[in-house]
Amino acid sequence: MDVDKLLAAISPEIYQNMLTAVETGRWPDGKLVSDEQRDHTQQMVILYQSKHNHQPQHFTVGTDGELVMKSKQELKRQYKEEQTIISVPQNES
């Protein structure tokens, strides 16, 4: 099986469904993921991340194939930056 062709056929929506299945143990329709399905799906998630994850988050695989592990300080800084971006100042009257 050609892995590159398989990865090219995976849409972002399919990737999200696989990621959710690995994380929760259930498919989007609520059915349980078998151990074998979880193993195979987890491998596909890692392969997909290694090709498409240009902004890797904590404990994901970057495009260089390396597992991204951020320190507690880095995670706090990232969280603070995200909160700053989404907070909207209120108008004072």
QUIPEZI-V157944 format. One record per helix or strand of 3 or more residues. SS is the DSSP state (A for helix, B for strand). FROM is the first residue (numbers start at 1). LEN is the number of residues. If there is no record, write none. Layout:
BEGIN
ss->SS from->FROM len->LEN
ss->SS from->FROM len->LEN
END
This chain:
BEGIN
ss->A from->3 len->6
ss->A from->12 len->13
ss->A from->35 len->18
ss->A from->72 len->15
END
